Structure formats: structure tokens, C-alpha cells
Amino acid sequence: MKKRHLYSLIVMLSVMVFMVVNVHAKTWKISHVRPQDTAIDKDLRWFSDAINEKTGGRIKTKVYPASALGDYTVVQERVGLGAIDMACQPPASSADKRFQLVYFPYMMKNWAQAKKNYSEGAPLRKIIAELYAEQNIHLLAVWPVYFGGISLNREPVSPGDPEAAKGIKLRVPPMKTFQLLADSTGYLGTPIPFSDAFTAVQTGVVDGVIGSGAEGYYSSFRDVTKYYIPSNTHFEVWYLILNKETFDDLKPELQKELNGVAAEFEQRRWDSAEADQAANEKRLADYGATIVDITDDQIASIAKKIQSVVWPDVLEDVGTEWGQKVLDSIIE
């Protein structure tokens, strides 16, 4: 009887050990929207290697580039459900219209101000984390991308004049902020999912794209970009997100190690992002695109119109009182 009891105990312990090992051995999927070997792809592969080494293999991840797991709007929902573990991507406003606020055009003036507002502890960063938490998503880190611009497959018309009717159709992301940004500056905005945007330009459905920047246009649209207007339309930030239950289920020491690697992932990007933007503008030019001259005064004129015309409309859409509190929290 004692031998049988001992044998049963050994079996039970073996099963428990097997289950624990299996939990830690699960490989998390990390989704992102850019092709392989782009800046975000390389940074996420660094993150994947670093967290594996830091945790001694207790957290393993695999990177899936180029929206291989689905369009970013779908991926965000699946991260909340736990069907996809992680992603580093733009926030989707389809699940919560308030995410439009982080895309407010001309909300940030320069890189220094952007870092103040999106870094750990900043009021805007806390608000974004709260929005994600409501969708069962934990915000791990931010990945600043660029100040945005406009990619065109045809010659621009009065690019520095927000009052001029341009007769140019632009693909806009399916959210009100970009639709109004295009329409209010003389363009004809056409909402098209990111996954269909290249084909839309290639086939002439639209004449260009708004909602991205030099990095995005070089990565995904360089073959249809003949002109690039660096008009600082918006400050683009992507968020390294994780299913909240997955994070909460980690032991405290693993949470600490994960947060540490995520913080280093973020800082590495802040250190390189501004130079990366300039390098991508040069890449576009070297590939054959014309970088359109636009002055600081022209950008200021566009920003003034957007802030007076677009901001009130979007504030009404997300909730004026809530949205105004967010804008009031912006650090100059």
C-alpha cells in the first residue's frame, strides 16, 4: 500500500510539474503591421530575444509581421479576448471612439513635447492605459513612430494652403479624425482599411494616402509614392499591448522582468525615432519620390485651421467634457 501511495504521489507531482512547465513553455504571439526587417520588426525581435533571455525561457514570444494575424483593428479585439497574446500597433477606435483622441491632428508640436506626454507617468499615457484596460488589455510600452505626412501618386496641389480645393482623393483610416483632417484641408477623404490601401492607390481608386508617415510610406507604399508632403499631420505612436489576464496571471517577479524589458524596448525607440524619421524621408527620396517643400509657417496655418474646425467636431464625437479634460492635460 505504501509503495502504491508513493507511486501515486510521484505521478501527481509529475503531472503538476508538467502542467507548470507547459504554462511557461507557451509561446506568446506578437502581431505588428509592418513587413519583416522594418524598424518595428527588428525592435520586436530584440524584445522577443531579450525577454526570453531575461526570464530564462519562462516567457517565450514569436513575432508575426505584416498583419499576418489580421488587420490591426481585429488584432486589438483578439488581444482583449486572449486569442492573440500581444501586439505592437496603432490603437483602433472601432471598439471605443475615444481612441480617436490620441490621433488628434496637430496635438503635438515637436519630439520633445511628444516624449513628455507619452512617457511613463504622463497624464496622457495614463488615459491611454485606462482605455486599453477597459478592453481587458494591459499597456506595456509605447513605440513612437513619426510625425505624419501625405503620400501622393500624383503631383500635389497647393500643399501648404488649407483653404485650397485640391481635387485629390486620399485614403484615410476609418476614423473621424483623419476623415475631417483630409476634408478640412481641401482633399477628398475616402475611408479604406489599411490592408486594402496599397491596391486602392495602385488601381487609381484614390490618389494617395494620409494617416501614416515617411516610415510607413517607405515600408508599405514606396512603389506608389511619387510625392511626399512632410506636413506633420499627427504624431503617431504604437502601443505594445498584452492580454490583461495573461499579465495578471504572471508571478510578480515575471511581471517585473517583463516591465523592465518593455521599458528598455521603449527607451531604445525614443533614442532613435527622430533620426529614423529623417532617414525614411531620405529613403523615399532615394527611391524616386519628391519630398515636397512645406514651411513651418504653412504647417502652423494648417494646424490653426484644424484646431479650430476639426477638434470641436471630434470632441463632440468622443464626449466633449471627457475630451477637453484630456486636451487640458497635455504638457507643453
C-alpha positions as semicolon CSV with decimal commas, in nm:
position;residue;x (nm);y (nm);z (nm)
1;M;0,000;0,000;0,000
2;K;0,282;0,237;0,088
3;K;0,453;0,171;-0,244
4;R;0,126;0,226;-0,432
5;H;0,064;0,550;-0,239
6;L;0,420;0,666;-0,310
7;Y;0,380;0,580;-0,677
8;S;0,052;0,778;-0,695
9;L;0,216;1,076;-0,528
10;I;0,504;1,068;-0,774
11;V;0,259;1,055;-1,067
12;M;0,062;1,351;-0,929
13;L;0,375;1,555;-0,876
14;S;0,494;1,471;-1,226
15;V;0,165;1,585;-1,375
16;M;0,178;1,910;-1,176
17;V;0,535;1,978;-1,289
18;F;0,435;1,901;-1,648
19;M;0,145;2,145;-1,626
20;V;0,363;2,422;-1,481
21;V;0,628;2,369;-1,747
22;N;0,359;2,377;-2,016
23;V;0,222;2,707;-1,886
24;H;0,565;2,867;-1,901
25;A;0,654;2,698;-2,229
26;K;0,360;2,854;-2,417
27;T;0,489;3,085;-2,686
28;W;0,310;3,419;-2,700
29;K;0,219;3,557;-3,041
30;I;0,317;3,919;-3,110
31;S;0,147;4,089;-3,404
32;H;0,254;4,403;-3,589
33;V;0,156;4,577;-3,913
34;R;0,485;4,629;-4,095
35;P;0,682;4,394;-4,325
36;Q;0,971;4,185;-4,198
37;D;1,303;4,363;-4,133
38;T;1,144;4,705;-4,081
39;A;1,228;4,906;-3,768
40;I;0,938;4,776;-3,559
41;D;1,003;4,420;-3,672
42;K;1,367;4,442;-3,565
43;D;1,277;4,603;-3,233
44;L;1,017;4,339;-3,155
45;R;1,264;4,062;-3,238
46;W;1,508;4,228;-2,997
47;F;1,229;4,235;-2,737
48;S;1,149;3,869;-2,803
49;D;1,512;3,763;-2,759
50;A;1,562;3,987;-2,455
51;I;1,256;3,865;-2,263
52;N;1,342;3,503;-2,339
53;E;1,694;3,555;-2,203
54;K;1,584;3,766;-1,907
55;T;1,328;3,510;-1,788
56;G;1,537;3,203;-1,864
57;G;1,284;3,089;-2,122
58;R;0,985;3,124;-1,891
59;I;0,838;3,383;-2,131
60;K;0,877;3,299;-2,496
61;T;0,736;3,503;-2,784
62;K;0,713;3,481;-3,161
63;V;0,680;3,783;-3,388
64;Y;0,422;3,785;-3,670
65;P;0,489;4,075;-3,912
66;A;0,281;4,230;-4,190
67;S;-0,060;4,183;-4,023
68;A;-0,022;3,806;-4,059
69;L;-0,267;3,758;-3,770
70;G;-0,521;4,004;-3,910
71;D;-0,586;4,375;-3,958
72;Y;-0,486;4,578;-3,650
73;T;-0,850;4,655;-3,566
74;V;-0,925;4,283;-3,545
75;V;-0,600;4,209;-3,361
76;Q;-0,684;4,458;-3,086
77;E;-1,015;4,282;-3,023
78;R;-0,843;3,942;-3,022
79;V;-0,580;4,060;-2,773
80;G;-0,862;4,165;-2,542
81;L;-1,019;3,822;-2,580
82;G;-0,687;3,642;-2,531
83;A;-0,693;3,483;-2,878
84;I;-0,372;3,675;-2,960
85;D;-0,132;3,740;-2,674
86;M;0,045;4,060;-2,775
87;A;0,068;4,328;-3,041
88;C;0,256;4,648;-3,114
89;Q;0,033;4,863;-3,332
90;P;-0,187;5,172;-3,356
91;P;-0,497;5,178;-3,135
92;A;-0,826;5,100;-3,308
93;S;-1,118;5,334;-3,247
94;S;-1,373;5,082;-3,376
95;A;-1,415;4,935;-3,027
96;D;-1,400;5,269;-2,844
97;K;-1,441;5,603;-3,022
98;R;-1,237;5,774;-2,752
99;F;-0,920;5,628;-2,906
100;Q;-0,966;5,891;-3,177
101;L;-0,831;6,142;-2,930
102;V;-0,479;6,001;-2,941
103;Y;-0,486;6,068;-3,316
104;F;-0,581;6,433;-3,273
105;P;-0,412;6,611;-3,564
106;Y;-0,156;6,873;-3,469
107;M;-0,180;6,789;-3,098
108;M;0,199;6,759;-3,062
109;K;0,439;7,025;-3,191
110;N;0,775;6,851;-3,168
111;W;0,960;6,543;-3,045
112;A;1,046;6,688;-2,705
113;Q;0,682;6,762;-2,627
114;A;0,575;6,421;-2,754
115;K;0,816;6,243;-2,521
116;K;0,686;6,441;-2,223
117;N;0,329;6,335;-2,296
118;Y;0,371;5,970;-2,395
119;S;0,633;5,862;-2,140
120;E;0,555;5,659;-1,828
121;G;0,368;5,866;-1,568
122;A;0,240;6,135;-1,805
123;P;-0,135;6,213;-1,782
124;L;-0,198;6,128;-2,148
125;R;-0,016;5,795;-2,111
126;K;-0,234;5,709;-1,809
127;I;-0,553;5,789;-2,001
128;I;-0,449;5,563;-2,289
129;A;-0,368;5,282;-2,044
130;E;-0,714;5,321;-1,890
131;L;-0,884;5,296;-2,230
132;Y;-0,696;4,975;-2,303
133;A;-0,773;4,833;-1,959
134;E;-1,144;4,870;-2,028
135;Q;-1,090;4,627;-2,318
136;N;-0,905;4,375;-2,098
137;I;-0,570;4,488;-2,241
138;H;-0,256;4,580;-2,047
139;L;-0,035;4,857;-2,185
140;L;0,331;4,757;-2,158
141;A;0,514;5,025;-2,356
142;V;0,487;5,287;-2,628
143;W;0,676;5,286;-2,957
144;P;0,690;5,639;-3,106
145;V;0,683;5,619;-3,484
146;Y;0,688;5,960;-3,658
147;F;0,517;6,286;-3,733
148;G;0,283;6,207;-4,020
149;G;0,252;6,338;-4,372
150;I;0,079;6,274;-4,704
151;S;0,184;6,028;-4,976
152;L;0,069;6,104;-5,331
153;N;0,079;5,916;-5,659
154;R;0,028;6,243;-5,849
155;E;0,157;6,599;-5,829
156;P;0,031;6,788;-5,522
157;V;-0,192;7,096;-5,541
158;S;-0,127;7,388;-5,304
159;P;0,008;7,159;-5,028
160;G;0,067;7,445;-4,784
161;D;-0,274;7,609;-4,824
162;P;-0,551;7,450;-4,614
163;E;-0,816;7,658;-4,792
164;A;-0,736;7,537;-5,145
165;A;-0,961;7,273;-5,304
166;K;-0,719;7,012;-5,433
167;G;-0,938;6,763;-5,615
168;I;-0,722;6,482;-5,480
169;K;-0,870;6,166;-5,328
170;L;-0,689;6,039;-5,021
171;R;-0,726;5,709;-4,842
172;V;-0,794;5,784;-4,479
173;P;-0,801;5,536;-4,189
174;P;-1,161;5,452;-4,096
175;M;-1,187;5,707;-3,816
176;K;-1,338;6,053;-3,798
177;T;-1,018;6,239;-3,709
178;F;-0,845;6,159;-4,038
179;Q;-1,160;6,197;-4,245
180;L;-1,205;6,551;-4,112
181;L;-0,833;6,626;-4,142
182;A;-0,840;6,544;-4,514
183;D;-1,172;6,714;-4,588
184;S;-1,083;7,030;-4,395
185;T;-0,759;7,084;-4,586
186;G;-0,906;7,055;-4,936
187;Y;-0,870;6,683;-5,001
188;L;-1,138;6,421;-5,062
189;G;-1,109;6,165;-4,783
190;T;-1,205;5,804;-4,859
191;P;-1,204;5,555;-4,566
192;I;-1,026;5,233;-4,666
193;P;-0,880;4,962;-4,439
194;F;-0,500;4,959;-4,421
195;S;-0,485;4,613;-4,578
196;D;-0,656;4,745;-4,894
197;A;-0,487;5,085;-4,914
198;F;-0,194;4,995;-5,142
199;T;-0,420;4,836;-5,403
200;A;-0,654;5,137;-5,385
201;V;-0,368;5,372;-5,479
202;Q;-0,223;5,132;-5,735
203;T;-0,554;5,095;-5,918
204;G;-0,643;5,465;-5,902
205;V;-0,933;5,437;-5,660
206;V;-0,751;5,707;-5,462
207;D;-0,458;5,934;-5,544
208;G;-0,270;5,894;-5,221
209;V;-0,271;5,819;-4,851
210;I;-0,297;6,015;-4,528
211;G;-0,262;5,868;-4,181
212;S;0,097;5,748;-4,196
213;G;0,446;5,898;-4,221
214;A;0,770;5,850;-4,410
215;E;0,845;5,518;-4,236
216;G;0,503;5,377;-4,320
217;Y;0,506;5,502;-4,677
218;Y;0,852;5,365;-4,741
219;S;0,768;5,030;-4,580
220;S;0,430;4,974;-4,744
221;F;0,369;5,235;-5,019
222;R;0,704;5,327;-5,174
223;D;0,607;5,184;-5,515
224;V;0,307;5,418;-5,536
225;T;0,459;5,724;-5,366
226;K;0,574;5,984;-5,618
227;Y;0,545;6,278;-5,379
228;Y;0,570;6,304;-5,002
229;I;0,445;6,607;-4,808
230;P;0,600;6,617;-4,453
231;S;0,317;6,828;-4,312
232;N;0,331;6,689;-3,954
233;T;-0,036;6,585;-3,972
234;H;-0,027;6,393;-3,643
235;F;0,213;6,227;-3,403
236;E;0,196;5,851;-3,450
237;V;0,252;5,623;-3,153
238;W;0,213;5,246;-3,142
239;Y;0,146;5,057;-2,824
240;L;0,297;4,731;-2,702
241;I;-0,010;4,562;-2,556
242;L;-0,075;4,230;-2,381
243;N;-0,390;4,049;-2,279
244;K;-0,460;4,174;-1,926
245;E;-0,547;3,834;-1,779
246;T;-0,223;3,692;-1,917
247;F;-0,027;3,971;-1,748
248;D;-0,220;3,943;-1,421
249;D;-0,160;3,567;-1,407
250;L;0,218;3,610;-1,414
251;K;0,409;3,584;-1,090
252;P;0,528;3,924;-0,957
253;E;0,890;3,854;-1,046
254;L;0,795;3,777;-1,406
255;Q;0,580;4,091;-1,426
256;K;0,879;4,292;-1,306
257;E;1,111;4,136;-1,562
258;L;0,857;4,186;-1,840
259;N;0,806;4,551;-1,745
260;G;1,183;4,604;-1,734
261;V;1,240;4,471;-2,084
262;A;0,937;4,665;-2,213
263;A;1,078;4,988;-2,066
264;E;1,411;4,926;-2,239
265;F;1,226;4,848;-2,564
266;E;1,054;5,188;-2,534
267;Q;1,365;5,387;-2,446
268;R;1,561;5,237;-2,736
269;R;1,295;5,369;-2,971
270;W;1,284;5,718;-2,820
271;D;1,662;5,731;-2,870
272;S;1,635;5,653;-3,242
273;A;1,289;5,765;-3,360
274;E;1,359;6,122;-3,471
275;A;1,667;6,023;-3,669
276;D;1,472;5,730;-3,812
277;Q;1,207;5,968;-3,945
278;A;1,469;6,172;-4,130
279;A;1,632;5,854;-4,263
280;N;1,299;5,731;-4,401
281;E;1,233;6,059;-4,577
282;K;1,573;6,016;-4,743
283;R;1,486;5,656;-4,834
284;L;1,171;5,776;-5,006
285;A;1,372;6,036;-5,197
286;D;1,639;5,783;-5,294
287;Y;1,363;5,553;-5,419
288;G;1,239;5,826;-5,651
289;A;0,982;6,024;-5,453
290;T;0,989;6,403;-5,448
291;I;0,992;6,546;-5,095
292;V;0,763;6,847;-5,118
293;D;0,883;7,168;-4,955
294;I;0,645;7,294;-4,687
295;T;0,741;7,571;-4,447
296;D;0,690;7,593;-4,071
297;D;0,454;7,886;-4,130
298;Q;0,243;7,679;-4,369
299;I;0,229;7,393;-4,119
300;A;0,125;7,642;-3,849
301;S;-0,151;7,773;-4,078
302;I;-0,283;7,420;-4,136
303;A;-0,263;7,343;-3,764
304;K;-0,458;7,658;-3,676
305;K;-0,744;7,562;-3,907
306;I;-0,751;7,202;-3,787
307;Q;-0,759;7,304;-3,423
308;S;-1,048;7,542;-3,482
309;V;-1,252;7,327;-3,723
310;V;-1,170;6,961;-3,659
311;W;-1,104;6,950;-3,286
312;P;-1,452;7,064;-3,175
313;D;-1,619;6,810;-3,404
314;V;-1,409;6,520;-3,277
315;L;-1,453;6,633;-2,917
316;E;-1,827;6,609;-2,963
317;D;-1,784;6,259;-3,103
318;V;-1,576;6,130;-2,809
319;G;-1,757;6,330;-2,540
320;T;-1,678;6,698;-2,509
321;E;-1,623;6,709;-2,134
322;W;-1,403;6,399;-2,126
323;G;-1,210;6,501;-2,437
324;Q;-1,146;6,854;-2,317
325;K;-1,002;6,719;-1,991
326;V;-0,760;6,510;-2,197
327;L;-0,655;6,812;-2,405
328;D;-0,616;7,020;-2,088
329;S;-0,378;6,754;-1,952
330;I;-0,137;6,791;-2,244
331;I;0,207;6,903;-2,128
332;E;0,354;7,187;-2,335
